[in-house]
Amino acid sequence: MRALLFVCLLACLSVLCGAAWAEDWLKYPEFRHVCGLPGSGIPVNEFGQFGFGGAFHMNVPCAYTPTKDNYAVMYNSASRDTRFRIKLSGHRTDGSAAAMVGFGKPGHGLSATYFVVDEEWVNTVNLQYQLCPEDGDVPAVAVGILDIFDQRQAQAGKNGGARSFYVTATRKIEESEKPLFVTLGLGTEKFHGLFGAVSYYPAEKVNLGFEYDGRVPRPHVAYNLYSSPDDAWDASVHVGWSNFDRPIWGLNVTYKR
């Protein structure tokens, strides 16, 4: 049943993507693969805790927002063509790094992210606040701002500002050892309207996902490299394909007290 539901969700998102694949995603090159928001390369669960087993997307923010005493760092290397590259910057590479910290209580977390990207080292600050927790059939809901200070405008004026507002909702469909998360949201500028993602755990250490980030579709697979016995430390690696042909890989390390 889970597998059938997952396939149906993928099909629906694929239909959604079909009308927008031709959209020029180069308008926001710094954020075309990842965006440094909760769930974007850094999994977060419904209790506002970092770590593998939570909603895991690539360039779509989930509504689950990290709370106090949650910390995460992430590195990504994305290609501008079909080849895999392990670089932070370069003519055909979009490298990025992020540091994220959580504040507040479960259900009403507040996250702050410092995000640096590309050879020009454009840096942004992103914020997200969770309005309400998940409750039965009611999803968790959060609002946020990408590039809150519009720093891209000042640092790379040729591209223009990237400040983007959004609202996102996430729900855990399966309450089991193989959970399925669904995220839907709406945003301005970089998000270009409607976005959505599904995240599924077929095994304890494996995550599969598919998303439409408002401009292009993106499948991914992630693997849990390490989880400490006390569940405080966690590390995982992810590989995705923007628009099905531009590879990206990344690594995240999280800590919670």
C-alpha positions in Angstrom: 0.0 0.0 0.0 2.8 2.4 0.9 4.6 1.7 -2.4 1.5 2.3 -4.4 0.8 5.6 -2.6 4.4 6.6 -3.2 4.1 5.9 -6.9 0.9 7.8 -7.1 2.4 10.8 -5.4 5.4 10.7 -7.8 3.0 10.6 -10.8 1.0 13.6 -9.6 4.2 15.6 -9.0 5.5 14.6 -12.4 2.3 15.9 -14.1 2.7 19.1 -12.1 6.3 19.5 -13.3 5.4 18.9 -17.0 4.1 22.4 -17.6 7.1 24.2 -16.1 10.3 22.2 -17.1 11.0 24.9 -19.8 11.1 27.7 -17.1 14.4 29.4 -17.0 15.9 28.2 -13.7 19.1 30.2 -14.4 17.4 33.3 -12.9 18.4 32.1 -9.4 21.6 30.1 -10.1 22.7 30.2 -6.5 19.6 28.3 -5.4 18.8 26.0 -8.3 20.0 22.8 -6.5 19.6 23.5 -2.7 18.5 26.5 -0.8 19.6 26.1 2.9 16.2 25.7 4.5 14.8 23.0 6.8 14.5 19.7 5.0 16.7 21.0 2.1 19.5 18.5 2.3 19.1 18.5 6.1 16.3 16.1 7.4 14.0 17.3 10.2 11.4 15.2 11.9 7.9 16.2 13.2 9.3 16.9 16.6 11.7 19.6 15.3 14.8 17.4 15.6 17.5 17.0 13.0 18.5 13.5 11.9 18.0 10.8 9.4 14.4 9.5 9.5 12.8 13.0 9.1 11.4 14.8 6.1 14.3 14.8 3.6 14.1 17.0 0.4 16.7 18.8 -1.7 15.5 22.2 -2.8 12.1 22.3 -1.1 11.6 23.5 2.6 9.6 21.2 4.8 7.3 22.6 7.5 9.1 20.8 10.3 11.4 23.4 11.9 14.4 22.7 14.1 14.0 23.6 17.8 16.4 24.7 20.5 19.7 22.7 20.8 19.6 21.4 17.2 22.6 22.2 15.0 23.5 21.2 11.4 26.1 21.8 8.7 25.9 20.8 5.1 28.1 20.8 2.0 27.0 20.3 -1.6 28.6 20.1 -5.0 26.3 20.5 -8.0 27.2 20.3 -11.7 26.1 22.6 -14.5 26.3 19.7 -17.0 25.8 15.9 -16.7 29.1 15.1 -15.0 29.6 14.6 -11.2 32.1 17.0 -9.7 33.5 17.3 -6.2 34.4 21.0 -6.0 33.1 24.1 -4.1 33.4 26.4 -7.1 34.4 26.5 -10.7 33.2 27.2 -14.2 30.8 24.2 -14.3 30.2 23.8 -10.6 27.8 25.2 -8.1 29.3 24.5 -4.7 27.5 25.5 -1.5 27.7 25.2 2.3 25.2 25.9 5.1 25.1 26.1 8.9 21.7 25.9 10.5 20.6 26.3 14.1 17.2 25.9 15.8 15.4 27.8 18.5 12.1 27.5 20.3 9.9 24.6 21.3 8.6 21.6 19.4 5.8 22.7 17.1 6.9 26.3 17.1 10.5 26.1 16.1 12.5 28.9 14.6 15.5 28.2 12.3 18.3 30.4 11.1 20.6 29.5 8.3 23.8 31.0 7.0 24.2 29.9 3.4 27.2 30.5 1.1 27.3 29.5 -2.5 29.2 29.6 -5.8 32.6 30.9 -6.8 31.6 34.5 -5.9 30.7 33.3 -2.4 27.3 34.9 -2.3 26.1 34.5 1.2 22.5 34.7 2.5 20.6 34.4 5.8 17.4 32.4 5.7 14.7 32.2 8.4 11.8 29.9 9.0 9.1 29.8 11.8 6.7 26.9 12.4 3.2 28.2 13.0 1.6 24.9 14.2 2.6 21.3 14.8 1.2 18.3 12.9 -2.0 17.1 14.6 -3.8 14.0 13.2 -4.9 14.8 9.6 -3.8 18.4 10.0 -0.2 19.0 8.6 2.5 21.1 10.2 2.6 24.6 8.7 5.6 27.0 8.5 6.4 30.3 6.9 9.9 31.6 5.9 12.1 34.0 4.1 15.0 33.1 1.8 17.7 35.7 1.7 16.0 37.8 4.3 18.4 40.8 3.9 18.4 40.6 0.0 22.1 40.1 0.2 22.4 38.6 -3.3 21.4 42.0 -4.7 24.3 43.7 -3.0 26.9 41.0 -3.7 25.9 40.0 -7.2 23.8 42.8 -8.5 23.7 41.5 -12.0 21.4 38.7 -10.8 19.1 40.9 -8.8 17.6 40.3 -5.4 16.6 36.8 -4.2 14.4 37.6 -1.2 11.6 35.1 -1.4 8.6 34.5 0.9 6.9 31.2 1.3 4.5 29.0 3.3 4.9 25.3 3.5 2.9 22.4 4.9 4.2 18.9 5.7 2.5 15.7 6.9 3.8 12.3 7.8 1.5 9.8 6.0 2.8 6.5 7.4 3.4 6.1 11.1 5.8 3.1 10.8 9.4 2.1 10.4 9.0 3.1 6.7 7.6 6.6 6.9 6.4 8.7 4.0 6.4 12.5 4.2 4.5 14.9 1.9 5.3 18.6 1.6 3.3 21.2 -0.4 3.9 24.9 -0.4 3.6 28.3 -2.2 6.3 30.9 -2.6 7.5 34.0 -4.4 10.5 34.8 -6.6 12.9 31.8 -6.3 10.0 29.4 -5.6 7.9 30.7 -8.6 4.6 29.7 -7.1 3.6 26.1 -6.2 6.2 23.6 -5.0 6.0 20.1 -3.6 7.9 17.0 -2.5 7.6 13.4 -1.3 10.2 11.7 1.0 10.1 7.9 1.6 12.1 5.5 3.7 12.1 2.0 2.2 14.7 1.0 4.7 16.2 2.3 7.9 19.3 3.8 6.3 17.8 4.7 2.9 15.7 7.6 1.8 14.1 8.2 -1.7 12.6 11.4 -2.8 11.1 13.4 -5.6 10.2 17.1 -5.7 9.2 20.0 -7.9 10.9 23.2 -6.5 8.8 25.7 -8.4 11.0 25.5 -11.5 12.4 22.0 -12.1 11.8 18.4 -10.9 14.4 16.6 -8.9 14.7 12.9 -7.8 17.2 12.0 -5.0 18.5 9.1 -2.9 20.1 9.5 0.5 22.0 7.1 2.8 22.6 7.3 6.5 26.4 7.1 7.1 26.4 7.3 10.9 24.1 7.6 13.9 25.6 7.8 17.4 24.4 5.3 20.0 22.8 8.1 22.0 21.1 9.5 18.8 22.8 12.9 19.3 25.1 12.8 16.2 23.9 11.9 12.7 25.6 12.0 9.2 24.2 11.2 5.8 25.1 11.6 2.1 22.6 12.5 -0.7 22.7 12.4 -4.5 20.1 14.1 -6.7 19.5 15.1 -10.3 18.1 18.5 -11.0 15.8 18.4 -14.0 16.8 14.7 -14.2 20.3 15.5 -15.7 22.2 17.9 -13.5 23.8 15.8 -10.7 24.3 17.1 -7.2 25.8 15.4 -4.2 26.1 16.5 -0.6 26.9 15.6 3.0 25.2 16.8 6.2 26.2 16.4 9.8 23.7 17.1 12.6 23.8 17.3 16.4 21.0 17.6 18.9 21.0 17.7 22.7 
